[in-house]
Amino acid sequence: MTQLHTLKQKAHTLNTEIYALYLSYRDNRVKWYVRTLVAFAIGYAISPIDLVPDLVAVFGFLDDVVVVALGFHFSYHLLSKNIVGQAKLQAFEELNGASASMAAAAYRIIGYAWILALAIVLVLLYKFTTLSLF
C-alpha cells in the first residue's frame, strides 16, 4: 500500500510542477521565447497525442520522457527563480484545494485544441488538393 501512496504523491508533485510552469507562463515578466518553450513543454506533457505512439515498445515511452524532461529542464533554467518560486507556492495552494473538475476541464481544452488543429489541417489539405485538380 505504501508504493501506491508514493506513486500518488509523485503524480501530485508532477501535476503541481506542471501547473507552476503554467502559472509562470502567464507572468508578464517572462520573455516570449521562454513562453513558447513553456507552452510546448506543458502541452506535450498533458497531451494525449505523442510524436511516437506508446504502442511502439520502448520508443513510445522514451520520447515522452525525453521531450518532457528536456522541456521542463530548459524551462526552469530560463525562468527567473523568483517567478518559479511564486508560481510553485501558488500552484501548491491552489491544487491542494482543487477538485477533479479542473483536470477534466484541462483535458477538454486540450482535446478541443487538437480537434481544431486537425480541422485546420484537413481544410488546408482539401483546399490544396482541389486547387491542383482544376
MARTOR-190352 format. One record per residue: residue number from 1; x negated, y negated, z negated of N, C-alpha, C in turn. Coordinates in pm, 1 decimal. Each point is the difference from the previous one (the first is absolute). Layout:
BEGIN
+-----+----------+----------+----------+----------+----------+----------+----------+----------+----------+
!   k !      n.x !      n.y !      n.z !     ca.x !     ca.y !     ca.z !      c.x !      c.y !      c.z !
+-----+----------+----------+----------+----------+----------+----------+----------+----------+----------+
! NUM !        X !        Y !        Z !        X !        Y !        Z !        X !        Y !        Z !
...
+-----+----------+----------+----------+----------+----------+----------+----------+----------+----------+
//
This chain:
BEGIN
+-----+----------+----------+----------+----------+----------+----------+----------+----------+----------+
!   k !      n.x !      n.y !      n.z !     ca.x !     ca.y !     ca.z !      c.x !      c.y !      c.z !
+-----+----------+----------+----------+----------+----------+----------+----------+----------+----------+
!   1 !    -81.7 !    119.0 !      0.0 !     81.7 !   -119.0 !      0.0 !    -86.6 !   -126.2 !      0.0 !
!   2 !   -118.4 !      7.5 !    -56.7 !    -84.8 !   -118.7 !     -4.8 !    -52.1 !    -36.8 !    138.3 !
!   3 !    -16.7 !    100.6 !     87.7 !    -45.8 !    -31.0 !    136.0 !    105.8 !    -79.0 !     75.3 !
!   4 !    127.0 !     36.3 !    -17.6 !    107.9 !    -72.7 !     64.0 !      7.4 !   -143.7 !    -52.4 !
!   5 !    -18.1 !    -16.0 !   -129.3 !      0.9 !   -133.3 !    -58.8 !   -116.6 !    -84.2 !     53.6 !
!   6 !   -117.4 !     60.9 !     12.6 !   -117.3 !    -70.2 !     53.9 !     23.2 !    -40.5 !    144.5 !
!   7 !     60.1 !     89.7 !     77.7 !     28.7 !    -29.9 !    139.8 !    100.9 !   -113.9 !     13.0 !
!   8 !    102.5 !      1.4 !    -82.8 !     98.7 !   -108.6 !      1.0 !    -65.4 !   -132.6 !    -39.0 !
!   9 !    -88.9 !      3.9 !    -95.9 !    -68.0 !   -121.0 !    -44.7 !    -89.0 !    -55.8 !    110.5 !
!  10 !    -70.3 !     87.8 !     72.8 !    -84.3 !    -45.9 !    110.4 !     84.6 !    -55.4 !    113.8 !
!  11 !    114.4 !     60.4 !     27.4 !     89.5 !    -51.2 !    103.3 !     53.4 !   -138.2 !    -38.4 !
!  12 !     32.4 !    -17.6 !   -127.5 !     46.3 !   -130.9 !    -47.0 !   -111.7 !   -104.1 !     10.9 !
!  13 !   -122.0 !     39.3 !    -30.6 !   -113.6 !    -91.2 !     12.6 !    -21.7 !    -39.9 !    145.1 !
!  14 !     11.6 !     95.8 !     91.5 !    -14.5 !    -30.8 !    142.0 !    110.7 !    -93.3 !     46.8 !
!  15 !    122.8 !     23.4 !    -43.5 !    109.4 !    -90.7 !     35.8 !    -23.9 !   -140.1 !    -54.5 !
!  16 !    -52.8 !     -8.7 !   -119.5 !    -30.5 !   -130.9 !    -57.9 !   -109.5 !    -71.1 !     79.8 !
!  17 !   -101.5 !     74.5 !     42.9 !   -108.3 !    -58.4 !     80.6 !     52.7 !    -50.8 !    134.5 !
!  18 !     85.7 !     78.5 !     63.2 !     56.7 !    -40.8 !    128.6 !     85.1 !   -124.9 !    -18.3 !
!  19 !     80.2 !     -2.8 !   -104.2 !     83.8 !   -117.0 !    -24.4 !    -84.4 !   -121.7 !    -37.5 !
!  20 !   -109.1 !     21.3 !    -70.9 !    -90.3 !   -111.0 !    -32.3 !    -63.9 !    -55.8 !    126.7 !
!  21 !    -35.7 !     87.0 !     93.6 !    -52.4 !    -48.1 !    128.2 !    105.6 !    -80.1 !     75.2 !
!  22 !    123.0 !     45.7 !     -6.4 !    109.3 !    -73.8 !     64.7 !     16.3 !   -138.3 !    -63.0 !
!  23 !     -5.1 !     -5.7 !   -130.1 !     10.9 !   -129.5 !    -67.8 !   -119.0 !    -89.5 !     33.8 !
!  24 !   -117.9 !     59.2 !     15.5 !   -117.5 !    -77.4 !     40.6 !     18.6 !    -53.1 !    141.4 !
!  25 !     59.2 !     81.1 !     85.9 !     27.8 !    -40.0 !    138.3 !     88.1 !   -124.5 !      4.6 !
!  26 !     93.7 !     -8.6 !    -90.9 !     94.5 !   -112.4 !     -0.1 !    -59.3 !   -128.8 !    -56.7 !
!  27 !   -116.2 !      8.1 !    -61.5 !    -63.3 !   -118.5 !    -58.0 !    -48.8 !    -92.3 !    110.5 !
!  28 !     22.3 !   -128.6 !    -15.8 !    -37.4 !    -99.0 !    101.8 !   -150.4 !    -22.9 !      9.3 !
!  29 !    -74.8 !     38.8 !   -102.0 !   -144.4 !    -21.9 !      1.0 !    -76.0 !    103.1 !     82.6 !
!  30 !     68.2 !    104.2 !     46.2 !    -64.5 !    108.1 !     75.4 !     -9.7 !    -41.0 !    147.3 !
!  31 !   -117.4 !     24.8 !     60.0 !    -22.6 !    -37.0 !    139.5 !     76.0 !     93.5 !     93.9 !
!  32 !     19.8 !    -43.1 !    124.0 !     83.0 !     73.6 !     96.2 !    -56.8 !    137.1 !     34.7 !
!  33 !   -131.2 !     11.5 !     14.5 !    -57.2 !    129.0 !     37.9 !      7.0 !     99.9 !   -114.6 !
!  34 !     -6.4 !    -49.2 !   -122.1 !     16.1 !     87.9 !   -115.9 !    146.1 !     44.9 !     -8.6 !
!  35 !     91.5 !    -90.9 !     29.4 !    141.9 !     36.0 !      1.8 !     28.0 !    107.9 !    103.4 !
!  36 !    -63.0 !    -10.5 !    116.4 !     19.7 !    100.6 !    104.7 !    -49.6 !    136.1 !    -46.2 !
!  37 !   -116.8 !      4.6 !    -60.8 !    -54.5 !    126.0 !    -50.2 !     87.1 !     57.4 !   -110.6 !
!  38 !     44.7 !    -83.5 !    -90.8 !     85.7 !     45.4 !   -109.8 !    131.8 !     54.4 !     54.9 !
!  39 !     58.8 !    -70.0 !     98.1 !    125.2 !     46.4 !     58.5 !    -17.3 !    135.5 !     67.3 !
!  40 !   -111.2 !     18.3 !     70.9 !    -25.9 !    128.3 !     63.5 !    -18.5 !    111.0 !   -103.1 !
!  41 !    -75.9 !    -27.9 !   -105.6 !    -25.9 !    102.3 !   -102.8 !    128.8 !     40.0 !    -71.3 !
!  42 !     80.9 !    -97.0 !    -36.1 !    125.1 !     29.8 !    -69.0 !     96.2 !     72.2 !     92.8 !
!  43 !     10.9 !    -49.1 !    121.7 !     91.5 !     61.8 !     95.4 !    -35.4 !    143.9 !     28.5 !
!  44 !   -128.2 !     28.5 !     15.8 !    -42.3 !    136.1 !     28.7 !     15.8 !     89.7 !   -123.1 !
!  45 !    -19.3 !    -58.2 !   -118.0 !     10.0 !     80.3 !   -122.8 !    142.9 !     45.7 !    -26.1 !
!  46 !     97.5 !    -82.8 !     27.0 !    138.5 !     36.1 !    -32.1 !     80.4 !     42.9 !    121.0 !
!  47 !    -60.5 !     -1.5 !    117.1 !     70.7 !     37.9 !    121.3 !      6.7 !    152.2 !     14.2 !
!  48 !    115.5 !     50.6 !     40.4 !      8.6 !    144.8 !     22.6 !    -61.8 !     44.1 !    132.4 !
!  49 !    -37.1 !    -93.3 !     85.2 !    -58.5 !     32.0 !    129.6 !   -151.1 !    -17.0 !     -8.9 !
!  50 !    -74.8 !    100.6 !     47.5 !   -145.6 !      0.7 !     -8.9 !    -62.5 !     -4.2 !    138.9 !
!  51 !   -128.3 !    -34.2 !      4.5 !    -73.8 !      6.7 !    125.6 !    -16.4 !    144.4 !     44.5 !
!  52 !    -36.5 !     87.3 !    -92.3 !    -10.4 !    143.3 !     26.3 !    107.1 !     66.8 !    -85.3 !
!  53 !     91.3 !     77.0 !     60.9 !    107.6 !     62.9 !    -78.4 !    -55.8 !     91.4 !   -109.2 !
!  54 !     73.8 !     10.8 !   -109.2 !    -43.9 !     82.9 !   -112.0 !      7.3 !    148.8 !     31.8 !
!  55 !     61.9 !     36.7 !    108.8 !      7.2 !    140.7 !     38.5 !   -134.9 !     53.3 !     45.0 !
!  56 !    -88.3 !    -89.0 !     46.4 !   -135.4 !     41.3 !     35.0 !    -71.7 !     29.6 !   -131.6 !
!  57 !    -60.4 !    116.1 !     -8.6 !    -45.5 !     55.8 !   -127.6 !    -78.3 !    -97.8 !    -87.5 !
!  58 !   -119.0 !    -33.1 !     34.3 !    -84.5 !    -82.1 !    -87.1 !      7.0 !   -147.1 !     39.6 !
!  59 !     -5.6 !    -25.7 !    127.8 !     -8.9 !   -137.6 !     47.6 !    126.5 !    -80.8 !    -26.2 !
!  60 !    114.3 !     66.3 !    -13.7 !    124.7 !    -70.5 !    -28.2 !     -2.3 !    -71.1 !   -133.4 !
!  61 !    -58.8 !     64.0 !    -99.7 !     -8.5 !    -61.2 !   -131.6 !   -126.9 !    -83.5 !    -15.2 !
!  62 !   -102.6 !     37.5 !     71.5 !   -126.6 !    -71.4 !     -9.7 !     11.6 !   -142.4 !     53.5 !
!  63 !     76.5 !    -20.3 !    107.3 !     13.9 !   -135.4 !     52.7 !     74.7 !    -89.3 !    -98.0 !
!  64 !     99.4 !     57.1 !    -72.3 !     70.6 !    -79.2 !   -101.1 !    -94.9 !    -46.0 !   -109.5 !
!  65 !    -79.0 !     92.0 !    -48.6 !    -91.9 !    -31.7 !   -109.5 !   -102.5 !   -103.7 !     43.8 !
!  66 !    -58.3 !     19.1 !    117.9 !   -106.2 !    -89.5 !     45.7 !     54.8 !   -139.3 !     29.9 !
!  67 !    108.0 !     -7.7 !     77.5 !     53.4 !   -131.1 !     39.7 !     50.4 !    -77.5 !   -120.6 !
!  68 !     74.5 !     65.2 !    -86.4 !     54.3 !    -69.4 !   -117.9 !   -112.4 !    -39.8 !    -95.8 !
!  69 !    -94.0 !     89.2 !    -23.9 !   -109.6 !    -32.0 !    -92.3 !    -85.6 !   -114.5 !     53.8 !
!  70 !    -33.9 !      4.6 !    128.2 !    -79.5 !   -109.1 !     57.3 !     77.8 !   -131.7 !      1.5 !
!  71 !    128.1 !      7.3 !     32.6 !     82.8 !   -121.7 !     -0.2 !      7.3 !    -63.1 !   -137.9 !
!  72 !     23.8 !     83.7 !   -102.6 !      5.5 !    -52.0 !   -136.2 !   -135.9 !    -50.9 !    -45.5 !
!  73 !   -104.6 !     72.4 !     33.8 !   -134.5 !    -38.0 !    -41.2 !    -37.6 !   -137.6 !     56.0 !
!  74 !     14.9 !    -17.0 !    130.1 !    -35.6 !   -128.3 !     60.4 !     94.1 !   -111.5 !    -43.7 !
!  75 !    127.1 !     31.9 !    -22.5 !     94.4 !   -101.1 !    -46.5 !    -39.6 !    -52.4 !   -136.8 !
!  76 !    -34.0 !     91.3 !    -90.8 !    -38.4 !    -43.1 !   -134.3 !   -130.9 !    -78.4 !      0.1 !
!  77 !    -90.1 !     32.2 !     90.2 !   -126.1 !    -73.5 !      4.6 !     16.0 !   -138.2 !     63.2 !
!  78 !     95.8 !    -15.6 !     88.7 !     20.4 !   -129.6 !     64.2 !     89.7 !    -92.3 !    -81.7 !
!  79 !     78.8 !     55.0 !    -88.7 !     88.6 !    -82.0 !    -82.8 !    -75.5 !    -53.4 !   -121.6 !
!  80 !     42.6 !   -114.6 !    -46.0 !    -57.5 !    -60.2 !   -119.9 !     38.3 !     82.6 !   -122.9 !
!  81 !    -91.7 !     10.7 !    -94.2 !     25.8 !     77.0 !   -122.6 !    115.3 !    -61.6 !    -79.6 !
!  82 !     10.3 !   -130.6 !      3.3 !    107.0 !    -68.8 !    -70.6 !    135.9 !     35.0 !     59.6 !
!  83 !      9.7 !      0.0 !    132.5 !    125.9 !     31.2 !     67.3 !     39.5 !    144.5 !    -27.1 !
!  84 !    -95.8 !     91.8 !      9.9 !     28.1 !    141.9 !    -22.5 !     40.4 !     25.0 !   -145.2 !
!  85 !    -66.1 !    -64.4 !    -92.9 !     33.7 !     17.1 !   -141.5 !    141.5 !    -46.3 !    -31.5 !
!  86 !     36.7 !   -117.3 !     52.2 !    136.1 !    -49.2 !    -21.1 !    102.3 !     91.6 !     65.5 !
!  87 !    -31.1 !     48.6 !    119.6 !     92.9 !     86.6 !     71.4 !     16.2 !    133.7 !    -71.2 !
!  88 !   -108.6 !     56.8 !    -53.6 !      9.3 !    127.0 !    -72.7 !     83.9 !    -14.4 !   -125.6 !
!  89 !    -18.5 !   -108.8 !    -70.9 !     78.7 !    -24.5 !   -120.9 !    148.1 !    -13.6 !     33.7 !
!  90 !     30.9 !    -77.9 !    102.9 !    138.4 !    -18.3 !     41.0 !     60.3 !    131.8 !     50.5 !
!  91 !    -75.9 !     76.7 !     75.7 !     49.9 !    127.9 !     52.3 !     28.3 !     97.2 !   -113.8 !
!  92 !    -89.7 !      6.6 !    -97.2 !     20.1 !     90.4 !   -113.3 !    125.3 !    -38.1 !    -78.3 !
!  93 !     20.0 !   -129.4 !    -21.0 !    117.6 !    -45.8 !    -73.9 !    127.9 !     28.6 !     77.0 !
!  94 !     -1.5 !    -23.0 !    130.8 !    121.5 !     18.8 !     79.3 !     32.5 !    147.8 !     21.5 !
!  95 !   -101.4 !     83.1 !     22.1 !     27.1 !    141.0 !     28.1 !     37.4 !     79.0 !   -123.8 !
!  96 !    -38.4 !    -44.6 !   -115.9 !     40.4 !     71.4 !   -120.9 !    147.8 !    -19.5 !    -29.2 !
!  97 !     59.1 !   -108.0 !     49.2 !    142.5 !    -23.2 !    -20.0 !     81.0 !     24.2 !    125.0 !
!  98 !    -62.7 !     43.0 !    109.1 !     71.4 !     17.0 !    126.8 !     65.6 !    136.7 !      7.2 !
!  99 !     98.0 !      8.1 !     87.8 !     69.7 !    127.1 !     21.1 !    -39.1 !     59.1 !    134.1 !
! 100 !     57.1 !    111.3 !     32.2 !    -31.1 !     69.4 !    125.9 !     59.0 !    -73.0 !    120.0 !
! 101 !     91.8 !    -92.5 !    -23.4 !     61.1 !    -71.3 !    112.6 !   -101.3 !    -86.5 !     73.3 !
! 102 !   -103.3 !    -46.9 !    -68.4 !   -102.8 !    -80.4 !     65.4 !    -78.6 !     85.3 !     99.3 !
! 103 !    -31.5 !    122.3 !    -37.8 !    -71.6 !     89.1 !     91.4 !     87.1 !     36.5 !    118.5 !
! 104 !    126.9 !     23.6 !    -23.6 !     90.2 !     33.0 !    109.8 !     12.9 !   -117.2 !     96.5 !
! 105 !      5.0 !   -120.7 !    -52.0 !      8.1 !   -117.3 !     86.6 !   -127.4 !    -17.4 !     81.8 !
! 106 !   -113.8 !     27.3 !    -60.6 !   -126.5 !    -11.2 !     72.6 !     -6.0 !    100.9 !    113.8 !
! 107 !     43.0 !    122.8 !    -25.0 !     -1.0 !    100.9 !    106.1 !     99.4 !    -33.7 !    110.2 !
! 108 !    114.0 !    -59.2 !    -36.3 !     95.4 !    -42.0 !    102.0 !    -58.9 !   -108.0 !     89.2 !
! 109 !    -68.3 !    -95.4 !    -59.4 !    -60.4 !   -108.3 !     77.0 !   -106.9 !     54.5 !     93.1 !
! 110 !    -81.0 !     91.6 !    -48.3 !   -103.9 !     59.6 !     84.5 !     62.5 !     78.5 !    114.2 !
! 111 !    105.0 !     74.7 !    -29.6 !     69.6 !     74.6 !    103.8 !     58.0 !    -91.4 !    106.5 !
! 112 !     60.3 !   -110.4 !    -41.9 !     55.6 !    -95.6 !     96.0 !   -109.6 !    -63.8 !     84.9 !
! 113 !   -113.9 !    -27.3 !    -61.4 !   -110.6 !    -59.2 !     76.4 !    -50.0 !     96.5 !    106.5 !
! 114 !    -11.9 !    129.5 !    -34.9 !    -44.5 !     98.9 !     99.3 !    103.9 !     17.3 !    110.7 !
! 115 !    127.2 !     -1.4 !    -33.9 !    105.0 !     11.2 !    101.4 !     -3.1 !   -120.6 !     92.4 !
! 116 !    -19.9 !   -118.9 !    -56.1 !    -10.0 !   -120.8 !     81.6 !   -120.8 !      7.4 !     92.5 !
! 117 !   -113.8 !     43.6 !    -51.7 !   -119.9 !     11.2 !     84.0 !     20.5 !    102.0 !    111.7 !
! 118 !     63.3 !    111.2 !    -30.1 !     28.0 !    101.6 !    101.1 !     96.2 !    -53.5 !    105.6 !
! 119 !    101.5 !    -74.3 !    -43.3 !     94.7 !    -57.8 !     95.5 !    -68.4 !    -99.4 !     93.1 !
! 120 !    -89.4 !    -81.1 !    -53.8 !    -72.5 !    -96.5 !     83.1 !    -87.2 !     72.2 !    102.1 !
! 121 !    -68.6 !    104.9 !    -43.6 !    -84.7 !     76.5 !     92.1 !     85.2 !     64.7 !    109.1 !
! 122 !    114.1 !     56.2 !    -37.3 !     86.4 !     63.4 !     99.0 !     55.2 !   -101.5 !    100.1 !
! 123 !     38.4 !   -117.1 !    -47.1 !     49.2 !   -104.0 !     90.9 !   -110.4 !    -44.9 !     94.7 !
! 124 !   -120.1 !    -18.5 !    -51.2 !   -111.0 !    -40.4 !     86.0 !    -33.8 !    109.2 !    101.6 !
! 125 !      1.4 !    125.2 !    -41.9 !    -23.9 !    110.1 !     94.4 !    107.3 !      3.4 !    107.8 !
! 126 !    124.8 !    -20.8 !    -39.1 !    108.9 !     -1.5 !     96.4 !    -17.2 !   -114.8 !     99.2 !
! 127 !    -36.1 !   -116.1 !    -49.9 !    -19.9 !   -117.1 !     88.1 !   -113.5 !     23.2 !     98.0 !
! 128 !   -109.7 !     57.1 !    -48.9 !   -115.2 !     22.4 !     88.7 !     27.2 !    109.7 !    103.0 !
! 129 !     73.4 !    101.8 !    -38.9 !     28.2 !    108.3 !     95.5 !    102.5 !    -43.0 !    103.8 !
! 130 !     96.5 !    -81.7 !    -36.1 !     98.3 !    -44.4 !     99.5 !    -58.0 !   -104.8 !     91.0 !
! 131 !    -96.1 !    -78.6 !    -44.2 !    -63.3 !    -98.7 !     86.7 !    -86.9 !     67.1 !    106.0 !
! 132 !    -63.9 !    109.9 !    -36.4 !    -89.7 !     65.2 !     94.4 !     76.4 !     82.8 !    104.1 !
! 133 !    125.2 !     37.7 !    -32.7 !     78.0 !     80.2 !     94.1 !     53.7 !    -84.3 !    117.3 !
! 134 !     24.7 !   -125.2 !    -21.3 !     58.9 !    -84.2 !    104.5 !    -99.6 !    -89.9 !     64.0 !
+-----+----------+----------+----------+----------+----------+----------+----------+----------+----------+
//
